[in-house]
Every structure is written in structure tokens, then in C-alpha cells.
Amino acid sequence: MMTSCRNIDLGTMMMACGCGRRQFPSLAKTVVCKFGSSNRSYGGLVGSCKAVPTKSKEISLLNGIGQAQTVTFDLRHESKQPISLVNLFELVADDLQTLNDNLLSIVGAENPVLISAAEQIFGAGGKRMRPGLVFLVSHATAELAGLKELTTEHRRLAEIIEMIHTASLIHDDVLDESDMRRGKETVHELLGTRVAVLAGDFMFAQASWYLANLENLQVIKLISQVIKDFASGEIKQASSLFDCDTKLDDYLLKSFYKTASLVAASTKGAAIFSRVETDVTEQMYEFGKNLGLSFQIVDDILDFTQSTEQLGKPAGSDLAKGNLTAPVIFALEKEARLREIIESEFCEAGSLEEAIEMVREGGGIRRAQELAREKADDAIKNLQCLPRSAFRSALEEMVMYNLERID
């Protein structure tokens, strides 16, 4: 169960809390969350929510809630509400707005020909999840280190991460010959392959230049490894298409290269710039890795459970291209016919639809859901090194937001 009492108007006093109560899957013990001056209980136990009057928008964003007298609400009768990224990132809304304002100017300032490409990809409904994570971890670890506000390095890191992510999407779409991304035409479909490749190359180069100017060798090595991992992931995927002997460990390694490596580098880099202890930075790396893997597994599940309209791309597109993901790998353990269909590369009419149905009915979806929850549990445990705060709570809810997509 989760409730929210953000912006509750009691008479003339505006209250801000944003706390909620939610059950974490597979976590038997109760985790007590202090959201500023509030308490919430995880693990299915009834808790209470404390709200206080806020002094200003700035104080609310930076500190979660103020320090005035509290008012307690009973959560017993509240209904569950879905988590939204808008609510999750409310604490860093100003940080993300500044980032959005900077991204277009960064890409188009020296290369006006790339403005259309930048507008297409940056304006295609992206969630800004990675820079949002950078800001949340930055604030959470800054509190641990006693920093009063984020540094210039924190903010530049968020921009670098989003440019690298965007460049990888542009190149992925070219390699996969994808026509749609987030419900819109891809850059290469709209502007041609030449412009798309150049746009991706430029964003990688620009991100690398900004990265070098951070003059932090540890972070430079960390992010440089991510770019290498992207290439390794693409090579690994291309060399295993339609290979029904692909193991789960191979899938997880490829998913790390293509998705989780960047998320892990984002969260660890943020902690490094907060100058916290090494054990904390390593836990933030593991948090990003586990969260990134959980997100990728959920995305791969949705490829079988959602429609083309919901996905913003053709449903079952990964399987059609021979990219075997967790649901398929699990289903192959029980469905001999599925192997035959995949190895034939769907040469018979209706064979793709038959394969998709086998994955859905053969237990592949269920076992992939269990794997996603396992990685989510690990991510929650990685956050226990952080002090309780609004920002840590938002990171925990990010994990739950991902799992809600398959509930």
C-alpha cells in the first residue's frame, strides 16, 4: 500500500510530505523510512505519516520538508496509488529543468545542422531517468558528506550521462533498423542514416570532452568504460541472434553492457563527486547495476505483454530480430517447438505470433518477473548505506516504480 499526502491544504497552512507506505517484494523484515520528519513502514505494516508546513519551494526541494510542528495522519484506510516519475523526480525538478534547458543548446551551438536531430531525440518523450538518478543520488550522498548543495561537477555529470544515453539510442536505432522510438519516428528514419550517425558521434564526442574537463581520473575511467561496454554489448548481441543456446548469464552480461553499466556509472559518479567513503560509492555502483538490470528485464517482459501503441514500437520486435531475452530463454527450457521456430528465423507465416504465445504461456514471463524482483531486492539493500532522507526514499520508490510496470 502506498499513500501520498503531498500538498495537503489544512485551512490556510499548506502541508508537504510525499511519504507513502509500500510493500517491497521478497523483503520479510520491516524497513522504517524517515522522510524528513515523517515515518513510513515497509513490509505491509501500518504506519503513520507526518506532514509539516513548508517555508518555500527551495527548502522543500532541497531538504524534503521543513522542521515545524508535525501533524499525524492515519494511513489505514488509504488506497494504493501508482508511482509516477513526475512525483519521484519532484525533489529534483529544478535540477532537471536546468538540464533540459542546457541539452539542446549544447548539441546545436556549434552544429546547427544537428538541431533537428537533437530536437527529435530530446523531445521524444524521454523520461530523463538517468540524470534524475544522478541528481537523487547526488543529493542523498551530499547529505551524508555534509555538503549544503550540489557541485558543478554533479550537474555536468548529469548532462554527460544523458548525452551518452541519447547517442547510444540513436546508434541503436540505426543498427536495429528501428523506425519508431517512444511513439515517434527515429532520427535516421526522419533525417537519414548519415545525419543520425553524425548526431550520435557528435554527442559521444561532446560528452567525452566535457568528461575530460571534469579532471577527475576516477570518473573519466568509469564513464569511458561505459562507452566501451556499449560496443561490447552490441557485438555480443549481434553474434548471438537466433541462438537458442544463449544462457541466462550471457543475457545478463549483455544487459549489463547495454543498459546497467551506464546506470551504475551514473550513480557511482554522483557519489564520487559528493566525496563520500569508498564503500558508499561501491554500494551506489551496485545499486545502479541492480536497478539497471531490473529495468532491462522489465522492458523485455513488456515486449511480450504490451501492445505496439503502449510500447511506442512494434510488440515482439526483439524476438522478431532474433534477440533472445529473459522470457524467451526461460520458455525455451520447456518448449521444444519454440526452438524450432526461432532457429527457422520465423520463415513460416504466423510463426512469430506462435512463438510469442509460447513465451507467454510457457512460464517465461513469470520467471522473468521473479528475476526482475530479485534484482530489485538487491537494489533496495544497496541503499541501506545511505541515511534516511527524502532522496533515499525517492530512490527506493524508483525501484518500486519499475516493478509496478509488470504488476
C-alpha positions as MATLAB code, in Angstrom:
seq = 'MMTSCRNIDLGTMMMACGCGRRQFPSLAKTVVCKFGSSNRSYGGLVGSCKAVPTKSKEISLLNGIGQAQTVTFDLRHESKQPISLVNLFELVADDLQTLNDNLLSIVGAENPVLISAAEQIFGAGGKRMRPGLVFLVSHATAELAGLKELTTEHRRLAEIIEMIHTASLIHDDVLDESDMRRGKETVHELLGTRVAVLAGDFMFAQASWYLANLENLQVIKLISQVIKDFASGEIKQASSLFDCDTKLDDYLLKSFYKTASLVAASTKGAAIFSRVETDVTEQMYEFGKNLGLSFQIVDDILDFTQSTEQLGKPAGSDLAKGNLTAPVIFALEKEARLREIIESEFCEAGSLEEAIEMVREGGGIRRAQELAREKADDAIKNLQCLPRSAFRSALEEMVMYNLERID';
ca = [
       0.000    0.000    0.000;
       1.147    3.492   -0.728;
      -0.403    6.814    0.126;
       0.597   10.331   -0.646;
      -0.239   13.450    1.311;
       1.820   15.901   -0.734;
       0.326   19.388   -0.828;
      -2.464   18.764    1.678;
      -4.222   22.020    2.456;
      -5.239   22.244    6.106;
      -7.025   25.534    6.455;
      -4.560   28.235    5.489;
      -1.482   26.104    6.013;
      -0.019   24.158    3.048;
       1.412   20.812    4.030;
       4.111   18.884    2.146;
       5.021   15.318    2.815;
       5.055   12.978   -0.162;
       5.510    9.970    2.061;
       3.880    6.645    1.454;
       3.741    3.104    2.631;
       4.559    0.333    0.153;
       5.299   -3.355    0.414;
       8.660   -4.404   -1.036;
       8.516   -7.844   -2.687;
      10.515  -10.608   -1.034;
      11.601   -8.397    1.869;
      10.426  -10.080    5.059;
      11.722   -7.540    7.532;
      10.169   -4.148    8.117;
      12.137   -1.185    6.873;
      11.282    2.066    8.640;
      11.608    5.081    6.443;
      12.089    8.586    7.806;
      11.061   11.038    5.130;
      12.377   14.269    6.639;
      10.235   14.459    9.782;
       7.942   11.645    8.664;
       7.915    7.929    9.255;
       6.667    5.199    6.974;
       6.679    1.459    7.333;
       7.562   -1.030    4.588;
       6.727   -4.708    4.713;
       2.947   -4.462    4.951;
       2.763   -2.933    8.437;
       0.518    0.022    9.132;
       2.462    3.198    9.707;
       1.893    6.889   10.058;
       2.640    9.922    8.004;
       3.805   13.224    9.436;
       3.487   16.425    7.470;
       4.859   19.865    8.284;
       4.367   23.332    6.793;
       6.986   24.254    4.242;
       8.743   27.584    4.191;
       9.437   27.852    0.477;
       9.776   25.816   -2.716;
      13.552   25.851   -2.395;
      13.543   24.460    1.134;
      11.029   21.781    0.134;
      13.136   20.647   -2.806;
      16.465   20.609   -1.003;
      15.519   19.312    2.419;
      12.383   17.260    1.766;
      10.249   19.014    4.394;
      10.681   21.716    6.972;
      11.164   21.425   10.692;
       7.930   22.871   12.101;
       5.403   21.094   14.312;
       4.087   17.876   12.795;
       0.559   16.651   12.155;
      -0.008   12.882   12.019;
      -2.367   11.102    9.589;
      -3.671    7.553    9.850;
      -2.760    5.553    6.738;
      -5.003    2.561    7.413;
      -7.775    3.451    5.006;
      -5.784    4.964    2.151;
      -5.856    3.178   -1.212;
      -2.812    2.282   -3.244;
      -1.802    4.833   -5.847;
       0.594    4.100   -8.701;
       4.016    5.718   -8.572;
       4.819    8.235  -11.295;
       8.189    9.536  -12.416;
       6.869   13.078  -12.090;
       6.318   12.548   -8.374;
       9.589   10.666   -7.953;
      11.587   13.470   -9.531;
       9.707   16.311   -7.856;
      12.556   16.718   -5.395;
      14.956   17.404   -8.274;
      12.514   19.141  -10.619;
      14.551   22.342  -10.794;
      17.746   20.380  -11.452;
      16.092   18.521  -14.326;
      14.613   21.701  -15.792;
      18.052   23.289  -15.920;
      19.413   20.153  -17.577;
      16.640   20.193  -20.198;
      17.363   23.833  -20.978;
      21.042   23.050  -21.491;
      20.802   19.918  -23.637;
      19.518   21.483  -26.855;
      21.961   24.379  -26.694;
      24.878   22.022  -26.039;
      24.195   19.984  -29.179;
      23.156   22.776  -31.520;
      25.503   25.595  -30.512;
      28.385   24.587  -32.778;
      26.464   22.417  -35.241;
      23.114   23.925  -36.347;
      22.614   21.011  -38.751;
      22.180   18.750  -35.719;
      19.490   20.872  -34.061;
      16.686   18.933  -35.783;
      18.199   15.653  -34.684;
      18.566   16.913  -31.118;
      15.005   18.191  -31.009;
      13.754   14.862  -32.318;
      15.515   12.682  -29.771;
      15.381   15.005  -26.747;
      11.752   15.839  -27.435;
      10.571   12.247  -27.973;
       9.089   11.779  -24.523;
      12.250   10.685  -22.746;
      11.888   10.079  -19.017;
      15.277   11.597  -18.081;
      15.600    8.695  -15.665;
      19.402    8.600  -15.692;
      20.034   12.281  -14.934;
      17.194   12.091  -12.429;
      19.051    9.281  -10.691;
      22.262   11.312  -10.801;
      20.544   14.188   -9.021;
      18.793   11.992   -6.432;
      21.989   10.111   -5.561;
      23.932   13.374   -5.579;
      21.591   14.907   -3.024;
      21.411   11.745   -0.919;
      25.186   11.337   -0.727;
      25.783   15.088   -0.376;
      23.730   14.965    2.817;
      25.931   12.114    4.022;
      29.069   14.148    3.274;
      27.678   17.328    4.818;
      27.509   19.268    1.535;
      24.929   22.047    1.535;
      24.273   21.978   -2.219;
      25.239   20.137   -5.384;
      28.507   20.931   -7.087;
      29.087   21.982  -10.687;
      30.551   18.510  -11.238;
      27.305   16.847  -10.168;
      25.343   18.872  -12.696;
      27.819   18.372  -15.514;
      27.819   14.622  -14.839;
      24.042   14.508  -15.340;
      24.392   16.241  -18.719;
      27.198   13.894  -19.778;
      25.178   10.824  -18.825;
      22.126   11.969  -20.783;
      24.197   12.806  -23.871;
      25.859    9.391  -23.800;
      22.497    7.677  -23.341;
      20.953    9.656  -26.192;
      23.876    8.952  -28.520;
      23.562    5.240  -27.772;
      19.835    5.303  -28.602;
      20.459    6.984  -31.961;
      23.103    4.418  -32.903;
      20.990    1.522  -31.579;
      18.097    2.544  -33.797;
      20.374    2.643  -36.838;
      21.838   -0.800  -36.074;
      18.432   -2.315  -35.297;
      16.782   -0.567  -38.268;
      14.063    0.657  -35.897;
      11.503    3.018  -37.355;
       9.897    4.131  -34.075;
      11.141    5.167  -30.657;
       8.789    6.328  -27.867;
       5.983    6.540  -30.406;
       7.870    8.842  -32.789;
       9.957    8.340  -35.883;
      13.593    7.646  -35.136;
      16.280   10.140  -36.122;
      17.588    8.059  -39.008;
      14.063    7.465  -40.312;
      13.284   11.179  -40.256;
      16.630   12.721  -41.215;
      18.549    9.866  -42.791;
      21.239    7.491  -41.599;
      24.074    9.922  -42.325;
      22.704   12.646  -40.038;
      21.774   10.100  -37.366;
      25.259    8.593  -37.235;
      26.858   12.049  -37.166;
      24.486   13.189  -34.415;
      25.310   10.169  -32.290;
      29.040   10.555  -32.929;
      28.939   14.233  -32.028;
      27.102   13.595  -28.754;
      29.602   10.904  -27.778;
      32.447   13.294  -28.605;
      30.886   16.250  -26.810;
      30.206   14.127  -23.740;
      33.823   12.922  -23.792;
      35.105   16.499  -23.978;
      33.001   17.577  -21.004;
      34.082   14.426  -19.170;
      37.765   15.226  -19.672;
      37.211   18.744  -18.361;
      35.874   17.373  -15.085;
      39.509   16.431  -14.397;
      38.571   13.507  -12.178;
      40.501   10.449  -13.345;
      38.302    8.010  -11.440;
      35.130    9.287  -13.103;
      36.820    9.541  -16.503;
      37.782    5.867  -16.314;
      34.319    4.938  -15.065;
      32.423    6.649  -17.901;
      34.953    5.634  -20.556;
      34.329    2.015  -19.607;
      30.611    2.575  -20.232;
      31.246    3.638  -23.836;
      33.391    0.524  -24.333;
      30.616   -1.581  -22.766;
      28.105   -0.207  -25.283;
      30.210   -1.543  -28.140;
      30.772   -4.865  -26.374;
      27.027   -5.228  -25.824;
      26.199   -4.583  -29.467;
      28.830   -7.091  -30.604;
      27.601   -9.690  -28.118;
      24.009   -9.209  -29.259;
      24.844   -9.327  -32.970;
      26.837  -12.537  -32.534;
      24.052  -14.377  -30.707;
      20.957  -13.631  -32.809;
      18.596  -16.609  -33.103;
      20.953  -18.632  -30.874;
      18.718  -20.822  -28.735;
      21.701  -21.977  -26.674;
      22.092  -18.486  -25.186;
      22.432  -18.812  -21.412;
      20.857  -16.564  -18.801;
      24.319  -15.378  -17.714;
      25.034  -14.325  -21.312;
      21.797  -12.354  -21.385;
      22.579  -10.647  -18.074;
      26.085   -9.719  -19.226;
      24.767   -8.276  -22.458;
      22.088   -6.380  -20.496;
      24.781   -5.016  -18.201;
      26.845   -3.825  -21.155;
      23.912   -2.200  -22.955;
      21.893   -0.809  -20.035;
      23.092   -1.326  -16.470;
      26.689   -0.179  -16.998;
      25.586    3.407  -17.673;
      23.127    3.438  -14.750;
      25.807    2.076  -12.400;
      28.334    4.650  -13.592;
      25.720    7.394  -13.131;
      25.034    6.561   -9.508;
      28.652    5.868   -8.574;
      29.880    9.028  -10.315;
      27.360   11.096   -8.361;
      28.620    9.598   -5.099;
      32.254   10.228   -6.058;
      31.565   13.926   -6.583;
      29.928   14.038   -3.148;
      33.295   12.829   -1.759;
      31.821   10.058    0.358;
      33.701    6.975    1.518;
      34.680    4.271   -0.968;
      32.295    1.694    0.498;
      29.386    4.057   -0.195;
      30.463    4.720   -3.787;
      30.712    0.958   -4.359;
      27.233    0.401   -2.934;
      25.920    3.118   -5.252;
      27.546    1.312   -8.173;
      25.857   -1.937   -7.176;
      22.548   -0.098   -6.711;
      22.749    1.300  -10.247;
      23.773   -2.076  -11.653;
      20.899   -3.948   -9.997;
      18.360   -1.250  -10.829;
      19.551   -1.129  -14.446;
      19.291   -4.913  -14.821;
      15.831   -4.910  -13.252;
      14.712   -2.177  -15.663;
      16.047   -4.091  -18.670;
      14.341   -7.318  -17.609;
      11.057   -5.460  -17.149;
      11.430   -3.826  -20.576;
      11.986   -7.272  -22.080;
       8.858   -8.585  -20.356;
       6.780   -5.683  -21.647;
       7.860   -6.535  -25.186;
       5.575   -9.565  -24.804;
       2.796   -8.159  -22.631;
       2.114   -4.697  -24.055;
       0.725   -3.523  -27.368;
       2.540   -1.626  -30.092;
       0.728    1.536  -29.002;
       1.829    1.135  -25.394;
       5.437    0.328  -26.290;
       5.870    3.016  -28.934;
       7.424    0.320  -31.175;
       6.213   -2.982  -32.656;
       5.404   -5.555  -29.973;
       7.675   -8.599  -30.022;
      10.267   -6.716  -32.046;
      13.273   -8.137  -30.166;
      12.202  -11.719  -30.776;
      11.431  -10.974  -34.426;
      15.029   -9.795  -34.867;
      16.426  -12.858  -33.102;
      17.377  -11.068  -29.885;
      16.561  -13.639  -27.216;
      15.720  -12.051  -23.874;
      14.980  -13.482  -20.413;
      11.335  -14.518  -21.089;
      12.427  -16.430  -24.204;
      15.432  -18.072  -22.522;
      13.199  -19.337  -19.703;
      10.461  -20.516  -22.087;
      12.988  -22.424  -24.198;
      13.646  -24.721  -21.243;
      10.142  -26.182  -21.634;
       9.109  -25.558  -25.222;
      10.957  -27.677  -27.813;
       8.739  -26.309  -30.567;
       9.841  -22.789  -29.687;
      13.445  -23.689  -30.513;
      12.390  -24.973  -33.932;
      10.501  -21.798  -34.744;
      13.306  -19.469  -33.645;
      16.038  -21.411  -35.438;
      13.948  -21.236  -38.631;
      14.045  -17.421  -38.192;
      10.227  -17.288  -38.455;
      10.186  -18.336  -42.087;
       6.617  -19.622  -41.904;
       3.614  -17.310  -41.857;
       2.276  -16.863  -38.329;
       5.309  -18.461  -36.689;
       6.306  -15.270  -34.851;
       2.853  -14.969  -33.307;
       3.027  -18.646  -32.324;
       6.410  -18.112  -30.670;
       5.164  -15.078  -28.745;
       2.220  -17.098  -27.440;
       4.558  -19.898  -26.341;
       6.650  -17.440  -24.358;
       3.533  -16.057  -22.689;
       2.057  -19.463  -21.850;
       5.275  -21.398  -21.155;
       6.213  -19.713  -17.895;
       8.831  -17.400  -19.404;
       7.051  -14.227  -18.307;
       6.549  -15.421  -14.738;
      10.167  -16.462  -14.256;
      11.441  -13.224  -15.786;
       9.239  -11.312  -13.340;
      10.852  -13.216  -10.478;
      14.295  -12.309  -11.805;
      13.348   -8.618  -12.049;
      12.129   -8.668   -8.441;
      15.312  -10.395   -7.297;
      17.431   -7.604   -8.785;
      15.072   -5.025   -7.277;
      15.501   -6.568   -3.813;
      19.266   -6.321   -4.212;
      18.975   -2.663   -5.243;
      16.960   -1.836   -2.117;
      19.613   -3.482    0.058;
      22.328   -1.399   -1.629;
      20.592    1.787   -0.430;
      20.865    0.876    3.250;
      24.254    2.600    3.452;
      22.523    5.968    2.981;
      20.930    7.937    5.809;
      17.158    8.174    5.748;
      16.054   11.189    3.727;
      13.564   12.298    1.127;
      16.126   11.499   -1.564;
      16.756    7.939   -0.393;
      13.004    7.388   -0.215;
      12.672    8.578   -3.814;
      15.400    6.131   -4.875;
      13.548    3.290   -3.168;
      10.340    4.289   -4.894;
      12.193    4.321   -8.213;
      12.813    0.602   -7.691;
       9.122    0.060   -6.969;
       8.059    2.191   -9.945;
       9.915   -0.200  -12.216;
       8.217   -3.274  -10.724;
       4.796   -1.639  -10.958;
       5.170   -1.708  -14.730;
       4.694   -5.509  -14.615;
       2.137   -5.719  -11.802;
];
